[in-house]
Amino acid sequence: MKILTVIHRELLTRVRTKGFLVITFGFPVLLAAFGLFEYAIIHASQHAAGSVAVVDLSHQVLPALEIAAATPSALGTQLNLEPVTATAATLPAVQQHLRAEALNKTIDGYLVIPADVLTSRTAQYHARNSAALAVNQELNSRLERAVNQAALLHAGVSVSEIKGLMGSFKLDELKITAQGDRSENNASIVVPIALVIVLYLFLLVYGVVTMRAVTEEKTSRVSEVLLSAVDPFSLMMGKILGIAGTGLTQFAVWGLCLALFAGYALTMAKAGGANLAQYLPHNATALFLAVVIFFVLGYLLYASIYAAIGAVVSSEQEAQQMQMPLSMLLVVAIWLAFLVMANPTSPLSVVLSLIPFLAPILMVMRIAVSNPPLWQVLLSMALVAASFWGCTLLTAKIYRVGILMTGKRPNLAELRRWLKYS
């Protein structure tokens, strides 16, 4: 009951602030505005075709290039080609005229395809804006395809044979499981990587908030009043859960907005004939549940250590020095994640995914790329939860003695004595 009282106090104190409301609801609005702005730019680019004059001295490439340029790219870039007749003798005068048109913004640039393009494999594109990467890349890609087609035609290959030779190729990746082989994609690998980033940012904000809250109450002597009504364990547990609830409330609002946007995107893609569901991991539901559970447990575990740091130090400068090793733990987890991804079923990967401080990242990685036994997943969750409980208990003992100690930061020997005193 006392823990619930502390949670209620910590949660309401922070949720009712104007800053919390502005960030919680303003961030999705800002992202939506940015998304609409980006969509407007892409939509405009789909209708703004780059106008390029083409001088084909080989008289073999332009027909294929016009066919290739007629189809808009995936990014919406479309090329508007304007054929220009020239010979080797008239080329300098034609180039001077085209240069003037480019400077007058009548065209974006001009392309000169030499007569020996099939052997030299080079061409020259003169552009008013050489930094227009989208147009330049599309022009290079489609010109290369057109030159290859012209070279095959010149070698006597028929048009029907060219289509077969230059067709696209796709490698289907199948994952071997006890239930049979199934199609697999790399989308599941993105999930644990995203979890690392989100967990790190969450700890960077709310883990530090927990540490500062404990330090401020300790230095301001407010804790002495609180401990007269609440035992140290209830105070620490309530403070950690209350601040976590504040952050999770924000994430719930942002997650709801993201889910609505994703649902709209899937609906629009389905209406357009695309099937985005094929890019989802095969175990999307289990992976989602694992991410949520391990994210919450991982944050609570690390937050309890942040609270312990706040109970030990007497200033924010000392706190910043002591939290560096904690940040390194996440860096180590990120490094080990690639090792686990390479061989998720090895004994080393299994052991690493059961270590509480690494499990929130490594076990999710194993779930994403393989099918670990359910008992291993449940054991990993239980170990993280038990570690959180134990760290909170130790933090409460340190806090109880730490409020009476001021001045010099305690060393490890003194911390052991604090735990014995409590």
C-alpha positions in Angstrom: 0.0 0.0 0.0 2.9 2.4 0.8 4.5 1.6 -2.5 1.3 2.5 -4.3 1.2 5.8 -2.4 4.7 6.7 -3.5 3.9 5.7 -7.1 0.8 7.9 -7.1 2.8 10.8 -5.8 5.7 10.4 -8.2 3.5 9.9 -11.2 1.1 12.7 -10.6 3.8 15.2 -9.7 5.4 14.7 -13.1 2.4 14.0 -15.4 0.6 17.2 -14.4 3.5 19.5 -15.4 3.2 21.6 -18.6 6.5 20.4 -19.9 5.3 16.8 -19.8 2.1 17.6 -21.6 3.9 19.6 -24.3 6.5 16.9 -25.0 4.0 14.0 -24.8 1.5 15.5 -27.3 3.7 17.9 -29.1 6.2 15.3 -30.3 3.7 13.3 -32.3 2.3 16.5 -33.8 5.8 17.6 -34.8 6.6 14.2 -36.4 3.3 14.2 -38.3 4.0 17.7 -39.6 7.5 16.5 -40.7 6.0 13.5 -42.4 3.5 15.6 -44.3 6.2 18.0 -45.3 8.3 15.1 -46.6 5.4 13.6 -48.4 4.7 16.9 -50.1 8.3 17.1 -51.3 8.2 13.6 -52.6 4.8 14.1 -54.2 6.0 17.3 -55.9 9.2 15.5 -57.2 7.0 12.9 -58.8 5.5 15.5 -61.1 8.7 17.6 -61.6 10.5 15.8 -64.4 14.1 16.6 -65.0 14.5 18.0 -68.5 17.6 16.6 -70.1 18.7 17.2 -73.7 20.3 14.1 -75.3 22.9 14.1 -78.1 23.3 10.5 -79.3 26.3 10.4 -81.7 26.1 6.6 -81.7 22.5 6.5 -82.9 22.0 3.2 -81.0 21.4 4.1 -77.4 18.6 6.8 -77.4 15.6 4.5 -78.2 16.4 2.2 -75.3 17.1 5.1 -73.0 13.8 6.8 -73.8 11.9 3.6 -72.9 13.9 3.2 -69.6 13.3 6.9 -68.7 9.6 6.7 -69.3 8.9 4.8 -66.1 9.2 6.8 -62.8 11.7 5.4 -60.3 10.8 4.1 -56.8 11.7 7.6 -55.4 9.4 9.3 -57.9 12.2 10.7 -60.1 11.3 10.9 -63.7 13.4 12.0 -66.6 12.1 14.1 -69.5 14.5 13.4 -72.5 14.7 15.8 -75.4 16.6 14.3 -78.4 19.0 16.7 -80.1 20.4 15.9 -83.6 24.1 16.6 -84.0 27.2 15.2 -85.7 30.9 15.3 -84.7 31.3 18.4 -86.7 28.4 20.3 -85.3 28.8 19.1 -81.7 30.7 22.2 -80.4 28.0 24.6 -81.7 25.2 22.4 -80.4 26.9 22.2 -77.0 27.2 26.0 -76.8 23.5 26.3 -77.6 22.5 23.7 -75.0 24.8 25.4 -72.4 22.9 28.6 -73.0 19.6 26.9 -72.5 20.8 25.3 -69.3 21.9 28.7 -67.9 18.5 30.1 -68.9 16.9 27.2 -67.0 15.1 26.0 -70.1 16.7 22.5 -69.5 18.4 21.0 -66.5 21.3 19.8 -68.5 22.4 17.8 -71.5 23.8 14.4 -72.1 26.4 13.6 -74.8 26.6 10.0 -75.9 29.8 9.4 -77.9 29.9 7.4 -81.1 32.1 4.7 -79.5 29.9 4.4 -76.4 29.6 0.6 -76.8 33.4 0.2 -76.4 34.3 3.2 -74.2 31.4 2.7 -71.9 31.4 6.4 -71.0 29.2 9.4 -71.6 29.2 13.1 -70.4 26.4 14.7 -68.6 26.6 18.5 -68.2 24.2 19.7 -65.6 23.2 23.1 -64.2 23.0 21.5 -60.7 25.6 18.8 -60.4 24.5 18.1 -56.9 21.1 16.8 -57.9 21.9 13.3 -56.9 18.5 11.7 -57.5 18.5 12.8 -61.2 22.1 11.9 -61.7 21.8 8.5 -60.2 18.7 7.7 -62.2 20.3 8.9 -65.4 23.4 6.8 -64.8 21.4 3.7 -64.0 19.1 3.9 -67.0 21.9 4.9 -69.3 23.9 1.9 -68.3 20.9 -0.4 -68.9 20.3 1.2 -72.4 24.0 0.9 -73.4 23.9 -2.8 -72.4 20.8 -3.4 -74.5 22.4 -1.6 -77.4 25.6 -3.7 -77.1 23.6 -6.9 -77.1 21.6 -5.8 -80.1 24.8 -4.9 -81.9 26.2 -8.4 -81.1 23.2 -9.9 -82.8 21.1 -10.8 -79.8 17.3 -10.6 -80.4 15.1 -8.3 -78.3 13.2 -11.2 -76.7 16.6 -12.8 -75.7 17.7 -9.5 -74.2 14.6 -9.3 -72.0 15.5 -12.7 -70.6 19.1 -12.0 -70.1 18.6 -8.6 -68.4 15.7 -9.6 -66.2 15.8 -9.0 -62.5 17.0 -11.7 -60.1 15.7 -12.5 -56.6 17.3 -14.8 -54.0 14.6 -16.2 -51.7 16.0 -16.8 -48.2 14.4 -19.9 -46.5 15.0 -20.6 -42.8 15.3 -24.2 -41.7 13.2 -25.1 -38.6 11.8 -28.2 -37.1 8.4 -27.3 -38.6 9.9 -27.0 -42.1 11.5 -24.4 -44.2 9.9 -21.0 -44.4 10.5 -17.7 -46.0 12.6 -15.3 -43.9 13.6 -11.6 -44.2 15.9 -9.3 -42.3 13.1 -7.2 -40.8 13.3 -9.1 -37.5 16.9 -8.0 -37.0 15.9 -4.4 -37.0 13.7 -4.9 -33.9 16.4 -5.7 -31.3 18.6 -2.9 -32.7 15.7 -0.5 -32.4 15.2 -1.8 -28.8 18.8 -1.0 -27.9 18.4 2.6 -29.2 15.0 3.2 -27.5 16.2 1.6 -24.2 19.3 3.7 -24.2 17.4 6.9 -24.9 14.8 6.0 -22.3 17.5 5.3 -19.7 19.3 8.5 -20.7 16.2 10.5 -19.8 14.3 8.7 -17.1 17.2 6.7 -15.6 18.9 10.1 -15.0 15.6 11.5 -13.7 15.4 8.7 -11.1 19.0 9.3 -10.1 18.5 13.1 -9.7 15.3 12.6 -7.8 17.0 10.4 -5.2 20.0 12.7 -5.0 17.8 15.9 -4.6 15.8 14.3 -1.8 18.9 13.1 -0.1 20.7 16.5 -0.2 17.6 18.5 0.7 16.9 16.3 3.7 13.3 15.7 2.4 14.1 12.0 2.6 14.3 12.2 6.4 10.7 13.3 6.5 9.7 10.6 4.0 11.4 7.8 5.8 9.5 8.7 9.0 6.3 7.5 7.1 7.6 5.1 4.5 10.3 2.4 4.8 13.3 2.7 2.4 12.4 -0.2 0.2 8.8 1.0 -0.4 10.2 4.5 -1.1 12.8 3.3 -3.6 10.4 0.8 -5.3 7.6 3.4 -5.5 10.0 6.1 -6.9 11.4 3.8 -9.6 8.0 2.5 -10.6 6.4 6.0 -10.5 9.1 7.6 -12.7 8.9 4.6 -15.0 5.2 5.0 -15.2 5.7 8.6 -16.3 8.0 7.6 -19.2 5.8 4.6 -20.2 2.8 7.0 -20.3 4.7 9.1 -22.8 5.7 6.0 -24.8 2.1 4.7 -24.8 0.8 7.9 -26.3 3.6 7.9 -28.9 3.1 4.2 -29.6 -0.6 4.7 -30.2 0.1 7.5 -32.7 2.7 5.3 -34.4 0.2 2.4 -34.5 -2.4 4.6 -36.1 0.1 5.8 -38.7 1.3 2.3 -39.4 -2.3 1.1 -39.8 -3.0 3.9 -42.2 0.2 3.1 -44.2 -0.6 -0.6 -44.4 -4.2 0.2 -45.6 -3.0 2.6 -48.2 -0.3 0.2 -49.4 -2.8 -2.6 -49.6 -5.1 -0.4 -51.6 -2.2 0.3 -54.0 -1.5 -3.4 -54.4 1.5 -3.7 -52.1 1.8 -6.3 -49.4 3.8 -4.8 -46.6 2.9 -7.7 -44.3 5.4 -9.9 -46.1 8.2 -7.9 -44.5 7.0 -8.6 -41.0 8.9 -11.2 -39.0 7.4 -14.7 -39.0 7.0 -14.5 -35.2 5.9 -10.8 -35.0 3.4 -11.4 -32.1 5.9 -13.2 -29.9 8.6 -10.7 -30.8 6.4 -7.8 -29.9 5.5 -9.3 -26.5 9.1 -10.0 -25.8 10.2 -6.5 -26.7 7.6 -5.0 -24.4 8.3 -7.2 -21.5 12.1 -7.1 -21.8 12.0 -3.3 -22.4 10.1 -2.7 -19.1 12.1 -5.2 -17.1 15.4 -3.9 -18.6 14.5 -0.3 -17.8 13.5 -1.2 -14.2 16.7 -3.1 -13.6 18.9 -0.3 -14.9 16.8 2.4 -13.1 17.3 0.6 -9.8 21.1 1.0 -10.3 20.6 4.6 -11.3 18.7 5.1 -8.0 21.6 3.4 -6.1 24.0 5.9 -7.7 21.8 8.7 -6.6 21.8 7.3 -3.0 25.6 7.2 -2.9 26.6 10.5 -4.4 26.0 14.0 -3.0 26.2 16.1 -6.2 25.3 15.9 -9.9 29.0 16.0 -10.9 29.7 12.8 -8.9 26.6 11.2 -10.4 27.8 11.8 -14.0 31.1 10.1 -13.2 29.6 7.1 -11.7 27.0 6.5 -14.4 29.6 6.0 -17.1 30.2 2.3 -16.3 26.4 1.7 -16.4 26.3 3.2 -19.9 29.2 0.9 -20.9 27.0 -2.1 -20.0 24.6 -1.2 -22.8 27.5 -0.7 -25.2 28.8 -4.2 -24.3 25.3 -5.6 -24.9 25.2 -3.9 -28.4 28.6 -5.5 -29.2 27.6 -8.9 -28.0 24.3 -8.7 -30.0 26.2 -9.1 -33.2 27.9 -12.2 -31.8 24.5 -13.7 -30.8 23.0 -12.8 -34.1 25.7 -14.8 -35.9 25.0 -18.0 -33.9 21.9 -17.6 -31.7 21.8 -21.3 -30.6 25.4 -21.7 -29.4 26.0 -22.4 -25.7 27.7 -19.0 -25.4 24.7 -17.1 -26.8 22.4 -19.0 -24.5 24.5 -18.2 -21.4 24.8 -14.5 -22.4 21.1 -14.2 -23.0 20.5 -15.3 -19.4 22.7 -12.7 -17.8 20.2 -10.1 -16.3 22.1 -7.0 -17.5 22.5 -8.3 -21.0 19.2 -10.3 -21.4 16.9 -7.4 -22.4 19.0 -7.0 -25.6 20.4 -10.5 -26.3 17.3 -12.6 -25.6 15.3 -10.3 -27.8 18.0 -10.8 -30.5 17.7 -14.6 -30.1 13.9 -14.5 -30.4 14.2 -12.3 -33.5 16.6 -14.5 -35.4 15.8 -18.0 -34.0 13.3 -19.9 -31.9 14.8 -20.3 -28.4 12.9 -22.7 -26.1 10.2 -21.1 -24.0 11.8 -22.1 -20.7 14.9 -20.1 -21.6 12.8 -17.0 -22.4 10.8 -17.3 -19.2 14.0 -18.0 -17.1 15.6 -14.9 -18.6 12.6 -12.8 -17.7 12.6 -14.2 -14.2 16.3 -13.5 -13.7 15.9 -9.9 -14.9 12.9 -9.4 -12.6 14.7 -11.0 -9.6 17.7 -8.8 -10.2 15.6 -5.7 -10.3 14.0 -6.7 -7.0 17.5 -7.4 -5.5 19.0 -4.2 -6.8 16.1 -2.2 -5.4 16.6 -3.9 -2.0 20.3 -3.1 -2.0 19.5 0.5 -3.1 17.1 0.9 -0.2 19.8 -0.2 2.3 22.3 2.2 0.8 19.8 5.0 0.8 18.9 4.4 4.4 22.5 5.0 5.6 23.5 7.4 2.8 21.1 10.1 3.9 23.0 10.3 7.2 26.4 10.6 5.4 27.6 13.8 3.7 30.8 15.0 2.2 33.2 12.4 0.8 31.8 9.8 -1.7 32.0 6.3 -0.1 34.4 3.7 -1.5 33.5 0.0 -1.9 34.6 -0.9 1.6 32.4 1.8 3.1 29.5 0.7 0.9 29.8 -2.9 2.3 29.7 -1.4 5.8 26.6 0.6 4.9 24.9 -2.6 3.9 25.9 -4.3 7.2 24.6 -1.3 9.2 21.2 -1.4 7.5 
